[in-house]
Amino acid sequence: MDEVLETLQLNDMQCDVCGEHTFQEREGYYYCVECGTQKDQIRAVDITAEQNFDETTAGKYASKTIRQPKDAKDKDDIDITSWEFYNYVLRGFVEELLNMGAKPELKLMTLQVWAAYMGRMEVAFYKSNKLGLPKLNVRALLRDARIIYNHKQPKAKRIKKSTISGEPNDARAKFRLWNRAKRNLDASRYTKQEGPSESEGATSLHVQWAMNARKTLKRSMSLKHLDKHSRDSKGSMSCHTFRPKAKQLRHFDRNMYCLNFIKLYVVLGIALNMVEDDIQLTDLLRFIDEEHLTKRYMLNYLPENVAAKGKSLLKDMELGKAKDKCSYKLLRFNINYMSRFINLTDFQKPNLHSLAERYILELALPPRLLKYVTSMIDLYPPKFVNVMGPHTYPRYEARTMAYIIYAMKLLFGLDDVKERKISESAANINKQLLETVGDEAPLLFVFTEWMEFVELRKVIVSHYNQSFARRFGVATQIDRQVDDILAKERKEKEQAVGDNDKQGSRQHENLTHIIETMLKEHFGETSQESVEKDRIEFQPSLTPAHSYFKRILLQATRSDGAHVNIKIPDCLHVDHSLRDLNPFVLETKELSQLLSQQGLKLRVEELDCKEDIQKIGIFRALLLGHCDVREFRANPDIKTETWIAEVKRKEKRPDFRFDQPTGSYGAQYLNKIIKRFGRRENLEITNPFWEITPTPSFLLKLKDKEVPLDTLTSLQTFREDSMEPLNIPLELPRRHLEKMEYSQGTESESEQGTENTNNEPSGPDELLLQVSNFDCWLLHGFMKSIRQKDKRELRQYFPCSFRWLLETCSNTLGIGWGEVYEQLLVVEIMFHHSIGDWSNHREFLCVQQNNKNKDIRMLARTYKDFW
């Protein structure tokens, strides 16, 4: 019977840290099997049984579990330190992520990262602690010092009016001084006889500082003087503050030792990456911005006895000015600091194929694009090795989105001319397919129609989600913004736990009543009526635009009367992900067969890039040089015209400029490059792991000119509809960039085809499909140290279609377009400048490029380090 009672009592208990129900008994105490936390309310005691008691004999022991009553604990002893507070909140955030679909391994990994951080902070999980108490750091709170070491905060001295300015013989002033001296004398006698009063509480301990805190505080005071402050439990010393000001600390100490909500997001971001979860860093930021993870409901994560004093707790935690939202740059910056702080060197590379599949679904693009993107990823897989240091968090999401943009750039040109011609020809073919085949015909993907669909979808979803509107920069109505704020306040009030602050609740009710009255007078309805009339609650999703729009369409088609108050155009009911993209990658066999069944012919024409592309060169940001220290004296007698002329005469050095890649190396250095390349070739030849054979050279006749095959780029293959056999080996699909002539007999036919290149189809039964020649414009440069002003100047040179696609993809991730464009430069420079020969690039130990242009070579070497 005793064993059954013991089992029931253990199952009824729950760990205060991780929520586990299973405990292990060691030396009379019970410890959590997951995190190792000791349970204070329960312990095992050995009781010696008497001879006549039950069936036990003398000398034997029976193990029995004794539960300490909850009321035995002091009622006032419910204060928790800042580390315990954030531990509860972190556990609540982990539970929220698990409910969103995160991996179960996230719980244990978060505990490991949090334990490593607490160990480096010398708060817990470290060995060099004799007293077993947490040590304080340079950004420690006064609440922690009071709870752990009974260290009181020094009282602020009030400046009283001096009585010296009055009459020296004033009887009332002398009487007050006499009473004050008498009270002080009585208090001194009482303390000597009776000892310390009970109001002083527990015995004060010597404050222990962490090792890094002692190093930092040693800059402003000696260690001997620091020990005096550590022993000053009453706060009587006013020469130094308890903790130094933020401006006196280094940037690393100021960010790393300040425990706040951003540190919780950093721990979650590292843990999600370590378990290789589908939730990436940008998804975590979006959940924070949509307030699926927020400090609004943090009191719900705390125990009831602690959350009862919510207002005083939040005041002591100094959360009044703390922000629970952060940018991608700030979060990634703190992850770099955290990884260096806990000595984490390797980040886990996510599955780029599944990441690209998710982004293509989010952008409503055809799945055929995924096959094209994955082939480019597998062509030369990225390594994400950063020369900035092993603790730098790579931009996985931006690199994957850059592959998608680069694929769209190759397929449609994105120069404001080529994509429109391709879209017009595809729209004409779709019109013929609908007339001949019917609605079941597989329609082609039209780029301009897809742009219109994405733009309208932004407006529709932004009407019901303010976070989505802020991320994409869509302006919404004021009443929708007010309704969103009031709905969040109402939800916070519904989920709030009890608080003893009746005065604060009355003030909140009065303020709410005033706002409701103003809304009733201005809009004619209260917030409750407005929210219930037209509001959709979205669940967290990894594809918000796709999922939220499907939810709106479902709401609009419901038959129970719950309709949306906006009209959805017919073009938004088109699913562009089901459109056919195969003809644009020169897979036109199925389309040709379908049209031939209807008595139509298909003619495929490749479009070149615009010939009038402006060559502006390579952009770079110039660093400001150190100016010489000179003595300048004002000239009060100078005239205004003379001063203006002198200012105009001085040429200001530009901070951002474009340079033509005309640089070249000297003869001596160029010989060194050639010799170094020769030595590397010899090393590759003598490599015992494989044998490299020289690539055979072939000559092709292009426009009456014999061009070596080795001089053509990897993208210049041959036309698919030309089925003439070639006498050279080719591994890539047959594609054509310029008109080829194999014999003199077909010369006239080729000339006739060249004349009809830019005209409409010659016959009524012939349809023209214009596709890209897989050539694109390039605008390269150095994105390092570039400013917002320079980005605005650079943005003006982008074509409108490319600018729109770049900003749409960047807003989908929730980051700036500059970071996505930088990753696009990494991909383009590697494919166009770094790898010299794509036929055997896998056989080399490292990337080889033989470009002798100084500027291009420097650009390639710079971005190769970020691959």
C-alpha positions in Angstrom: 0.0 0.0 0.0 2.9 2.3 0.8 4.4 1.7 -2.6 1.2 2.6 -4.4 0.9 5.8 -2.4 4.5 6.7 -3.2 3.9 6.2 -6.9 0.8 8.4 -6.9 2.6 11.2 -5.1 5.5 11.1 -7.6 3.2 11.1 -10.6 1.4 14.1 -9.2 4.5 16.2 -9.0 5.9 18.3 -11.9 9.3 19.8 -12.4 9.4 23.6 -12.1 11.9 24.0 -14.8 11.1 21.6 -17.7 7.6 20.3 -16.6 8.8 16.6 -16.5 6.8 14.2 -14.2 9.5 11.5 -13.8 12.0 11.8 -10.9 14.9 9.8 -9.6 15.7 9.4 -5.9 19.3 10.0 -4.8 20.4 10.3 -1.2 16.9 11.0 0.0 16.0 13.7 -2.5 14.2 13.5 -5.8 15.8 14.9 -9.0 14.2 15.5 -12.5 15.5 12.9 -15.0 15.6 15.5 -17.8 17.1 18.6 -16.3 18.4 17.4 -12.9 16.5 20.0 -10.8 15.9 19.0 -7.2 12.3 18.9 -6.0 12.1 20.8 -2.7 8.5 19.8 -1.8 9.2 16.1 -1.6 11.9 13.9 -0.1 12.5 10.3 1.0 13.1 9.5 4.7 14.2 6.2 6.3 12.0 5.3 9.3 13.1 2.5 11.7 10.1 0.1 12.4 9.4 -1.2 15.9 9.2 -4.9 16.6 5.4 -4.9 17.2 4.6 -2.5 14.3 2.9 -4.2 11.4 4.9 -7.1 9.9 8.3 -5.5 9.8 11.1 -6.7 12.1 13.7 -4.7 14.1 16.7 -3.5 12.2 14.9 -3.2 8.9 14.0 0.1 7.2 11.0 1.1 5.2 11.3 3.9 2.6 8.5 6.4 2.8 7.9 9.6 0.9 7.0 12.7 2.9 5.5 15.8 1.2 6.2 19.1 2.8 3.1 21.2 3.1 2.9 24.2 0.8 2.0 26.5 3.7 5.2 25.6 5.5 7.1 27.8 3.2 7.2 31.5 4.0 4.4 33.4 2.3 6.7 36.3 1.4 9.4 34.0 -0.1 7.9 34.0 -3.6 10.5 36.2 -5.2 12.4 34.8 -8.2 15.6 36.0 -9.8 15.8 37.3 -13.3 17.3 34.1 -14.5 14.5 32.1 -13.1 12.0 34.5 -14.6 13.5 34.2 -18.1 13.7 30.4 -17.7 10.0 30.2 -17.2 9.4 32.5 -20.2 11.8 30.4 -22.4 10.0 27.2 -21.4 6.7 28.9 -22.5 8.2 29.9 -25.8 9.4 26.4 -26.5 5.9 25.0 -25.8 4.5 27.6 -28.3 7.0 26.5 -31.0 6.2 22.8 -30.3 2.5 23.6 -30.8 3.4 25.3 -34.1 5.0 22.1 -35.4 8.7 22.2 -34.3 10.6 19.0 -33.7 10.4 17.5 -30.2 14.2 17.5 -30.0 13.9 21.3 -29.7 13.1 21.1 -26.0 16.3 19.3 -25.0 18.5 21.3 -27.3 17.1 24.6 -26.0 17.9 23.4 -22.5 21.5 22.6 -23.5 22.1 26.0 -25.2 20.5 27.8 -22.2 22.6 25.8 -19.7 25.8 26.7 -21.7 24.8 30.4 -21.6 24.1 30.2 -17.8 27.4 28.4 -17.3 29.4 31.1 -19.0 27.5 33.7 -17.1 28.5 31.8 -13.9 24.9 31.6 -12.8 24.4 27.9 -12.9 25.9 24.7 -14.3 29.5 25.5 -13.5 31.9 23.9 -11.1 33.9 26.8 -9.6 31.2 27.8 -7.2 31.9 27.0 -3.5 28.8 28.7 -1.9 26.4 27.4 -4.6 25.0 30.8 -5.3 24.8 32.6 -8.7 27.4 35.2 -9.3 26.6 38.7 -10.6 27.7 40.2 -13.8 28.2 43.8 -14.9 24.5 44.1 -16.1 23.0 42.4 -13.0 19.7 43.7 -11.6 19.4 45.0 -8.1 16.6 42.5 -7.6 19.0 39.6 -8.0 21.5 41.1 -5.5 18.6 41.6 -2.9 17.2 38.1 -3.3 20.5 36.2 -3.4 22.9 38.2 -1.2 20.4 40.5 0.8 22.2 43.4 -0.8 20.0 46.5 -0.4 19.7 49.3 -2.8 21.2 52.6 -1.6 18.5 55.1 -0.9 18.4 58.3 -2.8 19.2 61.2 -0.6 16.7 64.0 -0.6 18.1 67.5 -0.7 16.5 69.4 2.1 16.4 73.1 2.6 19.2 74.3 4.7 18.3 76.1 8.0 21.5 78.1 7.9 19.9 80.7 5.8 17.4 81.4 8.6 18.0 83.3 11.8 20.7 81.8 14.0 18.7 82.3 17.2 15.5 80.7 15.9 13.9 78.7 18.8 11.9 76.4 16.5 15.0 75.4 14.6 17.0 74.7 17.8 14.1 72.6 19.1 14.0 70.4 15.9 17.8 69.9 16.1 17.5 68.9 19.8 14.7 66.3 19.0 16.7 64.8 16.1 19.8 64.4 18.3 17.7 62.8 21.0 16.1 60.3 18.6 19.5 59.3 17.2 20.9 58.8 20.7 18.0 56.6 21.8 18.3 54.6 18.6 22.0 54.0 19.2 21.4 52.9 22.8 18.7 50.5 21.7 20.8 48.9 19.0 23.7 48.4 21.4 21.6 46.6 24.0 19.1 44.7 21.9 21.2 44.0 18.9 19.9 44.0 15.3 16.2 44.2 14.8 14.2 41.5 13.1 13.2 43.8 10.3 16.7 43.6 8.8 15.9 40.0 7.7 18.4 37.4 6.9 22.2 37.8 7.2 23.8 39.6 4.4 26.4 37.8 2.3 29.5 39.0 0.5 28.5 39.7 -3.1 30.2 37.4 -5.6 31.1 38.9 -9.0 31.7 36.8 -12.1 35.3 36.7 -13.4 34.5 38.9 -16.4 32.6 41.3 -14.2 35.7 41.7 -12.0 37.8 42.4 -15.0 35.4 45.1 -16.2 34.9 46.8 -12.8 38.6 46.8 -12.2 38.9 49.6 -14.9 36.9 52.0 -12.7 38.1 50.9 -9.2 40.6 48.7 -7.5 39.8 45.2 -6.5 40.2 46.2 -2.8 37.7 48.9 -3.2 35.4 46.5 -5.1 35.4 44.2 -2.1 34.3 47.0 0.1 31.3 47.6 -2.2 30.6 43.8 -2.1 30.5 43.9 1.8 28.3 47.0 1.8 25.0 45.3 2.2 23.1 48.5 3.3 24.2 50.5 0.3 25.9 53.2 2.4 28.8 53.8 0.0 27.8 56.3 -2.7 31.1 56.7 -4.5 30.2 54.1 -7.2 27.0 52.8 -8.5 26.0 49.1 -8.1 26.6 48.5 -11.8 28.4 50.7 -14.4 26.6 52.6 -17.0 26.1 51.1 -20.5 28.3 53.6 -22.2 31.2 52.6 -19.9 31.1 49.0 -21.1 32.4 47.5 -24.3 30.0 46.6 -27.0 30.3 42.8 -26.4 29.8 43.1 -22.6 26.9 45.5 -23.1 25.0 43.1 -25.4 26.0 39.7 -24.0 25.6 40.2 -20.2 22.3 42.0 -20.5 19.6 39.3 -20.1 16.4 40.3 -22.0 13.9 38.8 -24.5 16.3 39.1 -27.4 18.6 36.6 -25.6 15.7 34.2 -25.5 15.2 34.5 -29.2 18.9 34.0 -29.8 18.8 30.7 -27.8 15.7 29.6 -29.7 17.4 30.5 -33.0 20.5 28.5 -32.2 18.5 25.5 -31.0 16.3 25.5 -34.1 19.4 25.4 -36.3 21.0 22.7 -34.2 18.1 20.3 -34.5 17.8 21.2 -38.3 14.1 22.3 -37.9 12.1 23.6 -40.8 11.6 26.9 -38.8 14.4 29.1 -40.0 15.6 32.4 -38.5 13.4 34.5 -40.7 10.4 32.4 -39.7 11.2 32.9 -36.0 11.3 36.7 -36.6 7.9 36.5 -38.4 6.4 34.6 -35.5 7.7 37.3 -33.2 6.3 40.1 -35.4 2.9 38.4 -35.6 3.0 38.1 -31.8 2.8 34.3 -31.7 5.8 34.7 -29.4 5.4 37.9 -27.4 5.8 39.2 -23.9 2.1 40.1 -23.7 1.3 36.7 -22.2 4.5 36.2 -20.3 2.7 36.1 -16.9 0.9 33.0 -18.1 4.2 31.2 -18.2 4.9 31.9 -14.5 3.6 30.1 -11.5 0.4 31.4 -10.0 2.0 32.7 -6.8 4.7 34.6 -8.7 2.3 35.9 -11.4 0.0 37.3 -8.7 2.5 40.2 -8.2 2.8 40.9 -11.8 3.2 44.7 -11.7 5.9 44.8 -9.0 7.7 41.9 -10.7 7.8 43.6 -14.1 9.0 46.8 -12.4 11.9 45.1 -10.7 12.8 43.3 -13.9 13.1 46.7 -15.7 10.8 45.6 -18.5 9.2 48.9 -19.0 11.6 50.0 -21.8 12.4 46.5 -23.0 11.4 45.6 -26.6 10.3 42.1 -27.5 10.7 42.7 -31.3 14.0 42.9 -33.1 15.3 43.1 -36.7 17.0 40.3 -38.6 20.3 42.2 -38.5 20.2 42.6 -34.7 19.2 39.0 -34.1 21.9 37.6 -36.4 24.4 39.9 -34.7 23.5 38.6 -31.3 23.7 35.0 -32.5 27.2 35.6 -33.6 28.1 37.0 -30.1 26.3 34.1 -28.4 28.0 31.4 -30.5 31.4 33.0 -29.6 30.4 33.3 -26.0 29.4 29.6 -25.6 32.1 28.4 -28.0 29.8 27.1 -30.8 31.7 26.9 -34.0 29.6 24.9 -36.5 26.1 25.7 -37.7 24.0 23.1 -39.3 23.2 23.7 -43.0 19.5 23.2 -43.7 18.1 21.3 -46.7 18.3 23.9 -49.4 16.1 21.8 -51.7 13.2 21.7 -49.2 13.8 25.4 -48.4 13.6 26.3 -52.2 10.4 24.2 -52.5 8.8 26.1 -49.7 9.7 29.5 -51.1 8.5 28.5 -54.6 5.2 27.5 -53.1 5.0 30.7 -51.2 5.6 32.8 -54.4 3.0 30.7 -56.3 5.5 29.6 -59.0 5.4 26.3 -60.9 7.1 23.2 -59.4 9.2 22.9 -62.6 11.2 25.9 -61.4 12.2 23.8 -58.4 13.9 21.2 -60.6 15.8 24.0 -62.4 16.9 25.6 -59.1 18.0 22.3 -57.5 20.0 21.5 -60.5 21.9 24.8 -60.1 22.4 24.0 -56.4 23.7 20.6 -57.1 26.0 21.9 -59.9 28.3 23.3 -57.4 26.9 23.0 -53.8 27.5 26.0 -51.5 29.7 25.5 -48.5 28.8 28.6 -46.5 32.3 29.1 -45.3 32.7 32.7 -44.1 36.1 34.3 -43.8 34.6 36.7 -41.2 34.9 33.9 -38.6 33.5 30.5 -37.6 30.9 32.2 -35.3 29.2 34.1 -38.1 25.7 32.8 -38.8 25.3 32.2 -42.6 22.5 33.6 -44.6 20.8 30.3 -45.7 17.4 31.8 -46.5 18.8 34.7 -48.6 21.1 32.3 -50.6 18.2 30.0 -51.4 16.1 33.0 -52.5 19.0 34.3 -54.6 19.0 31.0 -56.5 15.3 31.5 -57.3 15.9 35.1 -58.5 18.8 34.0 -60.6 16.7 31.2 -62.3 13.9 33.7 -63.1 16.6 36.1 -64.4 17.9 33.4 -66.8 14.4 32.3 -67.9 12.8 35.7 -68.4 15.7 38.2 -68.7 14.1 40.8 -66.3 15.2 43.7 -68.4 11.7 45.3 -68.9 11.7 44.1 -72.6 12.4 40.4 -72.8 9.9 39.3 -70.1 7.1 41.3 -71.8 7.8 39.7 -75.2 7.9 36.2 -73.7 4.6 36.9 -71.8 2.8 38.2 -74.9 3.8 35.1 -76.9 2.8 32.8 -74.0 -0.6 34.6 -73.6 -1.3 34.2 -77.4 -0.7 30.5 -77.2 -2.9 30.2 -74.1 -5.7 31.9 -76.0 -5.4 29.5 -78.9 -5.3 26.5 -76.4 -8.5 27.7 -74.7 -10.3 28.1 -78.1 -9.2 24.8 -79.5 -8.7 22.4 -76.6 -10.9 23.9 -73.9 -10.6 24.7 -70.2 -8.7 21.4 -69.6 -5.7 22.5 -71.7 -2.4 22.9 -69.9 -1.7 26.7 -70.1 1.7 28.3 -70.2 3.1 30.4 -67.4 2.7 34.1 -68.1 5.1 36.3 -66.2 3.1 39.5 -66.3 -0.1 37.8 -65.2 1.8 36.3 -62.3 3.1 39.7 -61.3 -0.5 41.0 -61.2 -1.6 38.0 -59.1 1.1 38.5 -56.5 0.5 42.3 -56.2 -3.3 41.8 -55.7 -2.7 39.0 -53.2 -0.5 41.3 -51.2 -3.4 43.8 -50.9 -6.0 41.2 -50.0 -3.9 39.5 -47.3 -2.7 42.9 -45.9 -6.3 43.9 -45.4 -6.7 41.2 -42.8 -3.2 41.0 -41.4 -1.3 44.1 -40.3 2.0 42.3 -39.8 1.9 41.1 -43.4 1.1 44.7 -44.5 4.0 46.1 -42.6 6.4 43.6 -44.0 5.4 44.2 -47.7 4.9 48.0 -47.2 1.2 47.9 -48.1 -0.8 50.9 -46.8 -3.9 49.9 -44.9 -6.8 51.9 -43.5 -6.6 53.5 -40.1 -9.7 51.7 -38.8 -8.1 48.3 -39.6 -4.9 49.3 -37.7 -7.0 50.4 -34.7 -9.0 47.2 -34.8 -5.8 45.1 -34.8 -4.4 47.0 -31.8 -7.7 46.7 -29.8 -8.1 43.0 -30.6 -4.6 42.3 -29.3 -5.4 44.3 -26.1 -8.6 42.3 -25.6 -6.9 39.0 -26.1 -4.2 40.0 -23.6 -6.9 40.9 -21.1 -8.7 37.6 -21.6 -5.5 35.6 -21.0 -4.2 37.7 -18.2 -3.8 36.1 -14.8 -5.0 37.8 -11.5 -3.2 40.8 -10.3 -3.6 42.6 -7.0 -3.2 46.0 -8.5 -6.8 47.2 -8.4 -5.9 50.8 -9.1 -4.1 49.9 -12.3 -7.0 47.8 -13.5 -9.4 50.7 -12.8 -7.2 53.1 -14.8 -7.1 50.6 -17.7 -10.9 50.3 -17.6 -11.3 54.0 -17.7 -8.9 54.4 -20.6 -10.7 51.6 -22.5 -14.1 53.3 -21.9 -12.7 56.6 -23.3 -11.3 55.0 -26.4 -14.6 53.0 -27.0 -16.6 56.3 -26.7 -14.3 58.0 -29.2 -14.5 55.1 -31.7 -18.3 55.1 -31.3 -18.5 58.8 -32.1 -16.0 58.7 -35.1 -16.7 55.3 -36.8 -20.2 54.7 -35.5 -19.4 51.4 -33.9 -17.4 50.0 -31.0 -14.3 47.9 -31.3 -16.2 44.7 -30.4 -18.7 45.3 -33.2 -15.9 46.1 -35.7 -13.9 43.1 -34.8 -16.8 40.7 -34.9 -18.0 42.1 -38.2 -14.9 41.4 -40.4 -11.9 39.7 -38.8 -10.0 36.5 -39.6 -7.7 34.8 -37.1 -4.8 33.2 -38.9 -2.8 30.3 -37.5 1.0 30.4 -37.7 2.3 29.0 -41.0 5.7 28.6 -42.8 4.0 29.9 -46.0 2.0 32.9 -44.8 1.0 34.4 -48.1 -0.1 31.1 -49.5 -1.9 29.8 -46.4 -3.5 33.1 -45.5 -4.8 33.7 -49.0 -6.3 30.2 -49.1 -8.0 30.9 -45.8 -9.5 34.1 -47.2 -10.8 32.3 -50.2 -12.3 29.7 -48.0 -14.0 32.3 -45.9 -15.4 34.0 -49.0 -17.0 30.8 -50.3 -18.7 29.8 -47.1 -22.4 29.3 -47.4 -23.4 30.2 -43.8 -23.3 33.9 -44.5 -19.8 34.6 -43.2 -18.5 36.5 -46.2 -15.6 39.0 -46.6 -16.4 42.6 -47.2 -14.0 43.0 -50.1 -14.5 41.8 -53.7 -11.9 39.2 -54.9 -11.2 39.6 -58.6 -11.5 36.6 -60.9 -7.8 36.7 -61.8 -6.9 35.7 -58.2 -8.8 32.4 -58.6 -6.1 31.3 -61.1 -3.5 28.9 -59.7 -0.2 29.9 -61.4 1.6 27.1 -59.7 -0.3 24.7 -62.1 0.9 26.5 -65.2 3.4 24.9 -67.6 7.0 26.1 -67.4 8.6 23.3 -69.5 8.7 25.2 -72.8 10.7 28.0 -71.3 13.5 25.6 -70.4 13.3 24.3 -74.0 11.2 21.2 -73.3 8.6 21.8 -76.0 7.9 18.3 -77.1 4.6 17.9 -75.2 3.4 21.4 -76.3 4.3 20.7 -80.0 2.4 17.4 -79.9 -0.7 19.0 -78.4 -0.7 21.8 -81.0 -0.1 19.4 -83.8 -3.2 17.5 -82.8 -5.2 20.7 -83.3 -3.5 21.3 -86.7 -1.1 24.0 -85.4 2.6 24.3 -85.6 4.9 25.7 -82.9 8.0 27.8 -83.7 10.4 28.6 -80.9 12.4 31.8 -81.0 15.1 32.8 -78.6 15.4 36.4 -77.6 18.7 38.1 -76.9 19.3 40.7 -74.2 18.9 44.4 -75.0 21.8 45.7 -77.1 21.6 49.2 -75.6 22.4 48.1 -72.0 24.4 50.8 -70.3 27.8 49.7 -69.1 28.2 51.5 -65.8 31.0 49.3 -64.5 31.6 47.9 -61.0 30.2 49.8 -58.0 32.1 50.2 -54.8 31.8 52.2 -51.6 34.9 54.4 -50.8 36.0 54.5 -47.2 36.6 57.9 -45.8 40.3 58.5 -45.3 41.9 60.0 -42.2 42.1 63.8 -42.5 45.2 65.6 -41.5 45.0 67.6 -38.3 45.2 71.2 -39.3 44.5 74.5 -37.6 41.7 76.5 -39.1 41.0 80.1 -38.2 37.9 82.0 -39.1 38.2 84.9 -41.4 35.5 87.5 -40.4 36.5 89.9 -43.2 35.8 87.4 -46.1 33.0 88.3 -48.5 30.1 85.9 -49.2 30.9 85.7 -52.9 34.6 84.8 -52.2 33.6 82.1 -49.6 31.1 80.5 -52.0 33.7 80.5 -54.8 36.3 78.8 -52.6 33.8 76.1 -51.5 32.9 75.3 -55.1 36.6 75.2 -56.1 37.2 72.3 -53.6 36.3 69.0 -55.2 34.5 66.7 -52.9 35.5 63.1 -53.1 32.5 60.8 -54.0 31.6 58.2 -51.4 30.0 55.8 -54.0 31.1 55.5 -57.6 31.1 53.1 -60.6 34.4 52.1 -62.2 35.0 50.4 -65.5 36.9 47.1 -65.1 39.9 48.3 -67.0 42.6 47.4 -64.4 45.4 45.1 -65.4 48.4 43.6 -63.6 52.0 44.4 -64.3 54.2 42.1 -66.3 56.1 40.8 -63.3 53.0 40.0 -61.2 51.3 38.5 -64.3 54.1 36.1 -64.7 53.8 35.0 -61.1 50.1 34.3 -61.7 50.9 32.2 -64.7 53.6 30.3 -62.9 51.4 29.7 -59.9 48.6 28.4 -62.1 51.2 26.0 -63.8 52.3 24.7 -60.5 48.7 24.0 -59.5 48.1 22.2 -62.7 51.1 20.0 -62.0 49.7 19.2 -58.6 46.4 18.2 -60.1 48.1 16.0 -62.6 50.1 14.2 -60.0 47.0 13.8 -57.7 46.8 10.1 -56.8 43.1 10.1 -56.3 42.1 10.6 -59.9 43.6 11.2 -63.3 42.7 14.3 -65.2 42.7 14.0 -69.0 43.0 17.1 -71.2 39.8 18.4 -72.6 39.6 18.0 -76.5 39.2 21.1 -78.5 36.6 21.4 -81.2 35.7 24.1 -83.7 32.2 25.2 -84.4 31.1 27.3 -87.4 29.0 30.3 -86.2 28.2 33.0 -88.7 31.0 32.0 -91.1 33.5 32.0 -88.3 35.1 29.0 -86.7 34.9 29.4 -82.9 36.6 27.0 -80.5 34.2 25.2 -78.2 36.4 25.9 -75.2 35.9 29.7 -75.6 32.1 29.4 -75.3 30.5 29.7 -71.8 28.7 26.9 -70.1 25.3 28.4 -70.9 26.0 28.5 -74.7 24.7 25.1 -76.0 22.7 24.3 -79.0 19.1 24.5 -80.3 16.8 21.7 -79.4 14.7 21.6 -82.6 17.9 21.2 -84.7 18.3 17.4 -84.9 21.4 17.3 -87.1 24.0 15.0 -85.6 27.1 16.6 -84.2 30.6 15.1 -84.3 31.5 16.4 -80.9 30.4 15.2 -77.4 28.0 17.3 -75.5 26.6 16.7 -72.0 24.2 19.6 -71.7 20.9 19.9 -73.5 21.1 21.0 -77.1 20.3 24.7 -77.3 21.2 27.4 -79.7 22.4 30.9 -79.0 23.1 32.1 -82.5 22.2 30.7 -85.9 24.4 27.7 -86.9 25.3 26.6 -90.4 26.4 23.0 -90.9 26.5 22.8 -94.7 26.2 25.0 -97.7 23.0 23.3 -98.7 21.0 24.7 -95.7 22.4 28.2 -96.0 19.4 29.6 -97.8 17.0 28.1 -95.3 18.9 29.6 -92.4 18.9 33.0 -94.0 15.2 32.8 -94.6 14.7 31.8 -90.9 16.8 34.7 -89.8 14.7 37.2 -91.8 11.5 36.0 -90.0 13.1 36.2 -86.5 11.5 39.4 -85.4 8.2 39.1 -87.4 4.9 37.5 -86.7 4.4 33.8 -87.6 4.4 33.4 -91.4 1.4 31.1 -91.7 -2.0 31.2 -90.0 -1.5 27.8 -88.5 1.9 28.6 -86.9 2.3 29.9 -83.3 5.4 31.7 -82.1 6.8 31.1 -78.7 9.5 33.4 -77.6 11.9 32.2 -74.9 15.1 33.5 -73.3 18.5 32.6 -74.6 19.6 32.0 -71.0 21.7 35.2 -71.1 21.2 38.1 -68.7 22.5 41.4 -67.7 25.0 41.8 -64.8 25.5 44.6 -62.4 28.3 43.6 -60.0 30.2 45.4 -57.3 31.2 45.3 -53.6 28.3 45.4 -51.1 30.6 45.7 -48.1 30.2 49.0 -46.2 27.5 50.2 -48.5 25.1 52.7 -47.0 21.4 53.3 -47.4 22.1 56.3 -49.5 24.2 54.3 -51.8 21.6 51.5 -52.0 19.0 54.1 -53.2 21.4 55.2 -55.9 22.2 51.6 -56.9 18.5 50.7 -57.0 17.8 53.3 -59.7 19.9 51.2 -62.2 17.8 48.1 -61.7 15.1 47.3 -64.3 11.6 47.7 -63.0 10.7 44.0 -63.2 13.9 42.9 -61.5 13.5 45.5 -58.8 10.0 44.3 -58.1 11.0 40.7 -58.0 14.0 41.5 -55.7 11.9 43.4 -53.2 9.0 40.9 -53.3 11.4 38.0 -52.5 13.1 40.1 -49.8 9.8 41.0 -48.1 8.8 37.4 -48.2 11.8 36.6 -46.0 11.3 39.8 -44.0 14.8 41.2 -44.6 16.3 44.0 -46.6 16.8 43.7 -50.4 20.5 44.5 -50.0 21.2 41.2 -48.2 19.4 39.2 -50.9 21.2 41.1 -53.6 24.5 40.4 -52.0 23.8 36.7 -52.0 22.7 37.0 -55.7 26.1 38.5 -56.4 27.8 35.5 -54.8 25.9 33.2 -57.1 26.3 35.2 -60.3 30.1 35.9 -59.8 30.7 32.2 -59.1 28.8 31.1 -62.2 30.1 33.8 -64.5 33.6 34.7 -63.4 35.1 32.3 -60.8 34.7 28.9 -62.5 36.6 28.9 -65.8 35.6 25.5 -67.2 32.3 23.9 -66.3 33.0 20.7 -68.1 35.5 19.4 -65.5 35.1 21.8 -62.6 34.3 18.9 -60.2 37.7 17.3 -60.8 39.7 20.2 -59.3 40.5 20.5 -55.7 39.6 24.2 -55.6 37.9 26.8 -57.8 40.1 27.8 -60.7 39.7 31.0 -62.6 42.2 32.4 -65.2 40.8 35.9 -65.6 43.7 38.3 -66.0 41.5 41.4 -65.5 42.5 42.9 -62.2 39.1 44.2 -61.2 37.2 41.1 -62.2 39.7 38.8 -60.5 39.6 40.9 -57.3 35.8 40.7 -57.4 35.8 37.0 -57.9 38.3 36.4 -55.1 36.3 38.5 -52.7 32.9 36.8 -53.2 34.5 33.3 -53.5 35.3 33.5 -49.8 31.5 33.7 -49.0 30.5 30.7 -51.1 
